[in-house]
Each structure stands twice: as C-alpha cells, then as structure tokens.
Amino acid sequence: MRRKSTMKVTRGRLEEDRRRSEDTFEYQRVMLFMLPLIMIVVLVIGVYFGYLSYRDNFVDTKEFEQSSLADPQFTEDENSELLRVVSSATPVDNDYVPQLSTVNGVEVNSLMKSDLEAMLIDANSAGLDLTLISGYISYEEQKDKYNDAVANHKKKNKSSTVKAEAAVKKTIPNAGESEQQTGLLVKFSDGSDKKFYETAEFRWLQKNSVDYGFVLRYPEKENTGGLSYSSDLYRYVGKEYALSMRTYNMNLDEFVQYLNCQ
C-alpha cells in the first residue's frame, strides 16, 4: 500500500511539472511573438516623435530665415546696397557716390549713421577708445592710394609692377574695387600702436558689432578678390543681416552667395 501511494505522488508531481513546463513554453512562445510587435511599436513611436521634432525645427528655421532676411527698415534698393559685394569682378562706376553723412568728422553712407553713432557712444561708455578713422573713399582717392602703394612696394622690394600689384591687392583694392567707395565699410582704431586684433576694442566689436548692424568684413577665411584678413575693417549690413551672418557663421561673400541660391 505504501508503494502505491508513493507511485501516485510521483505521478502527481510529474503531471504538475509537465503542466508547468507547458505553461512556461506557452509563455515563452507568446513573448517571442509579442517582442517583435513591441519593438515595432516603439520604433513607430520614435519615428513619429522624431518627425514632429524635425518638423518643428524645420518650421522654426524657415520662420527665422523669413524674419531674419527681411529688414523692414530699408527699401528694396537700400537692401541691395547693403548686400552689395564690390570686387574686380563686380566694380562700382567711377562716378558712383552714395548718400553721405558725417560721423565724428568722417564721411559714411547715410544708411549707417544712427547705428554707427550709437555703437561709438556705447563703446566709449564701456571705457573703450573706439575711434572711427576712415569711411567713404572716392574713386579718385582710392586710385591715388592704390598707385602710391604699388609705387612704394616696387621701390622698397625692387619688384616688377605685376608683382607689386599682386602684393598690394591683398590689402588695398584698386579704384572701383573698394567697398569703401560705397561708404558702408569703415575702419577703426584704438589710438595706440597695437595691432587692432590685440585690443579690447576689437574684442568688444567682435562681441557686440552685430547688435548695431556691423560685421567684420574680411575675417580669416576666403574673401572677395583675395583680400587678406583685416581686423579693423567693419562692414555695415543692417542689424537683421548681421545677426543672420553670425548665426550662419558666414562672411558677406558667403551670405550673398547663400541668398542667391535660395
């Protein structure tokens, strides 16, 4: 009797183990079926929210571009003037003279007058000696400046005219090829003998000039006409364009090319 009882218990345990095994197998089979579905759902949700993020960013960018690239304070002709790139390939006429105003004894394009005055006042209020030393230069003045520089280079280096002109054109454009004839390019000084890029005035301009509509015209990158880096020459393009150029990390040449491709 004791043996039969033992056999009955053993069979019961086996039956219970078999059921547990079947339940475990069924659970594993269901999970193997559900896992891919869960992964697909997670992937779809991720793609959906990724799309929403992309769409929002894309719309924001478009809205930024539309608001940034349209400057309501200027007319269409004035906007064209602000973004005018002057070089040997796109020179200005010898009789071209913009509307001029005088700021601290220097003639500049009237479009920049109020912003330039505000920038100089704020810089000086910050304890800086930011001094405007050059603005509009006429065609004839630029011609004399260029010819004198070429003659001096030839004399000093005993070089040919071709070599002298190639060297001079890196820093001094020929007549009709200078943006100073537009009156929109200005030159600053701190009144010392330091290189301008070593001064506090330069650091202040690099940080704040876009707030007044100015950008460094010839930064350390490819510039129109092969002109080299100049830390003291700033170009007025208006506040909206200046902000866009900083946002996109573009100089004037790159920015105009970018706009032309839109």
C-alpha positions in Angstrom: 0.0 0.0 0.0 2.8 2.3 0.8 4.3 1.6 -2.6 1.1 2.5 -4.5 0.8 5.7 -2.5 4.4 6.7 -3.4 3.7 6.0 -7.1 0.6 8.1 -7.0 2.6 11.1 -5.5 5.3 10.7 -8.1 2.8 10.7 -10.9 1.2 13.8 -9.5 4.5 15.6 -9.3 5.3 14.6 -12.9 2.0 15.8 -14.1 2.4 19.1 -12.2 6.0 19.5 -13.6 4.6 18.7 -17.1 1.9 21.4 -16.8 4.5 23.9 -15.5 6.8 23.1 -18.4 3.9 23.5 -20.9 2.9 26.8 -19.3 6.5 28.1 -19.4 6.8 27.0 -23.0 3.5 28.8 -23.9 4.6 31.9 -22.1 7.9 31.9 -24.0 6.1 31.3 -27.3 3.8 34.3 -26.6 6.7 36.5 -25.6 8.6 35.6 -28.8 5.6 36.6 -30.7 5.0 39.8 -28.8 8.5 41.1 -28.6 8.8 42.0 -32.3 5.4 43.7 -32.1 6.6 45.7 -29.1 9.8 46.7 -30.9 7.9 47.8 -34.0 5.5 49.9 -31.8 8.5 51.5 -30.0 10.1 52.2 -33.4 7.0 53.7 -34.9 6.5 56.0 -31.8 10.2 57.0 -32.0 9.9 57.8 -35.7 6.7 59.8 -35.1 8.1 61.9 -32.4 11.3 62.4 -34.3 9.3 63.6 -37.3 7.4 66.1 -35.0 10.7 67.4 -33.7 12.2 67.7 -37.2 9.0 69.4 -38.4 9.0 71.9 -35.6 12.7 72.7 -36.1 12.3 73.0 -39.8 9.4 75.4 -39.4 11.3 77.4 -36.8 14.3 77.6 -39.2 12.0 78.8 -42.0 10.4 81.3 -39.8 13.8 82.5 -38.6 15.1 82.9 -42.2 12.0 84.8 -43.2 12.2 87.1 -40.2 16.0 87.4 -40.3 16.4 88.1 -44.0 13.7 90.7 -44.3 14.8 94.1 -42.8 11.6 96.3 -42.7 13.5 99.5 -42.1 15.1 99.5 -45.5 13.7 99.7 -49.0 14.4 97.1 -51.6 17.1 99.3 -53.3 18.7 100.0 -49.9 18.7 96.3 -49.1 20.5 95.7 -52.4 23.0 98.4 -51.4 23.6 96.8 -48.0 24.4 93.5 -49.6 26.5 94.8 -52.5 29.8 93.0 -52.9 32.5 95.1 -54.6 35.5 93.5 -56.3 37.4 93.4 -59.5 34.6 91.2 -60.9 31.9 93.5 -59.6 33.3 97.0 -59.6 31.4 100.3 -58.9 31.4 103.1 -61.5 33.9 105.8 -61.2 31.1 108.4 -60.7 29.3 106.4 -58.0 28.7 108.4 -54.9 26.3 107.2 -52.2 24.2 109.5 -50.0 26.7 110.5 -47.3 26.6 111.8 -43.7 29.3 112.8 -41.4 30.1 110.9 -38.1 32.9 112.2 -35.9 34.4 114.1 -38.9 34.3 111.0 -41.2 32.0 110.7 -44.2 30.0 107.5 -44.2 26.9 106.1 -46.0 23.8 107.7 -44.5 22.2 104.2 -44.1 24.6 103.5 -41.1 24.7 106.9 -39.5 22.4 106.3 -36.5 23.7 102.8 -35.8 27.3 103.8 -36.1 26.8 106.8 -33.7 25.1 104.5 -31.2 27.9 101.9 -31.4 30.6 104.5 -30.8 28.8 106.0 -27.9 28.2 102.6 -26.2 31.8 101.5 -26.8 33.1 104.7 -25.3 30.6 104.4 -22.4 32.2 100.9 -21.8 35.5 102.7 -21.2 36.9 102.0 -24.7 38.7 104.3 -27.1 37.0 103.1 -30.2 37.8 105.6 -32.9 36.4 105.9 -36.4 39.4 106.8 -38.7 38.1 106.0 -42.2 34.8 105.7 -44.1 33.9 106.7 -47.6 36.8 106.9 -50.1 36.0 108.3 -53.6 37.1 106.6 -56.8 39.9 109.1 -57.4 41.2 108.9 -53.8 41.3 105.1 -54.0 43.1 105.3 -57.3 45.8 107.5 -55.7 46.0 105.3 -52.6 46.5 102.2 -54.7 49.0 103.7 -57.1 51.1 105.1 -54.2 51.1 101.7 -52.5 52.2 100.0 -55.7 55.0 102.5 -56.3 56.2 102.2 -52.7 56.2 98.4 -52.9 58.2 98.4 -56.1 60.8 100.8 -54.6 61.1 99.0 -51.3 61.2 95.5 -52.8 62.7 96.2 -56.2 59.9 94.2 -57.7 58.1 94.5 -61.0 54.8 96.2 -61.4 53.0 92.9 -61.8 54.4 91.5 -58.6 53.9 94.8 -56.7 50.2 95.0 -57.8 49.6 91.3 -56.8 51.0 92.0 -53.3 49.2 95.3 -52.8 45.8 94.0 -53.9 45.8 91.7 -50.9 45.2 94.7 -48.7 44.4 97.7 -50.9 41.9 97.3 -53.8 42.3 99.3 -57.0 39.9 102.1 -57.8 36.3 100.9 -58.3 37.1 97.7 -56.5 36.9 99.0 -52.9 33.8 98.8 -50.8 34.9 102.0 -49.1 33.5 103.7 -52.2 30.0 102.5 -51.0 30.6 104.3 -47.7 29.5 101.1 -45.9 33.0 100.0 -45.0 34.6 101.7 -42.0 38.0 101.4 -40.3 38.5 101.6 -36.6 41.5 102.3 -34.2 42.1 102.3 -30.5 44.5 105.2 -30.8 47.5 103.0 -29.9 50.3 101.3 -31.8 49.0 97.8 -31.1 47.7 95.5 -33.8 44.0 96.1 -33.7 43.2 92.4 -33.1 45.2 92.6 -29.8 43.0 95.4 -28.4 40.0 95.4 -26.1 38.2 97.5 -28.7 38.5 94.6 -31.2 37.2 92.1 -28.7 34.2 94.4 -27.9 33.4 94.8 -31.6 33.6 91.0 -32.2 31.0 90.5 -29.4 28.7 93.5 -29.9 29.0 94.8 -33.5 26.1 92.7 -34.9 23.8 94.4 -32.5 24.4 97.6 -34.4 24.4 96.0 -37.9 28.2 95.6 -38.4 30.2 92.6 -39.3 34.0 92.0 -39.7 34.3 92.4 -43.5 37.5 90.4 -44.1 37.7 87.6 -41.5 40.2 84.8 -41.5 38.5 82.9 -44.4 38.2 83.3 -48.1 37.2 86.9 -49.0 36.2 88.6 -52.2 39.1 89.5 -54.5 41.5 87.5 -52.4 41.7 90.3 -49.8 43.5 89.2 -46.6 42.3 89.3 -43.0 41.8 92.8 -41.6 40.8 93.1 -38.0 39.9 96.8 -38.2 37.5 96.9 -41.2 33.9 96.5 -40.4 31.0 96.5 -42.9 27.5 97.8 -42.3 24.8 95.4 -43.5 22.0 96.2 -41.1 21.0 94.5 -37.8 18.9 91.7 -39.3 21.5 90.7 -41.9 24.4 91.0 -39.4 22.6 88.6 -37.0 21.9 86.1 -39.8 25.5 86.1 -40.8 26.7 85.5 -37.3 24.1 82.7 -36.9 25.2 81.0 -40.1 28.9 81.8 -39.4 29.2 83.4 -42.9 31.1 86.3 -44.1 29.4 88.8 -46.5 30.6 86.9 -49.6 29.2 83.5 -48.4 26.0 85.1 -47.2 25.2 86.8 -50.5 26.0 83.6 -52.3 23.7 81.7 -49.9 20.9 84.1 -50.6 21.3 83.9 -54.4 20.9 80.1 -54.1 17.6 80.3 -52.4 
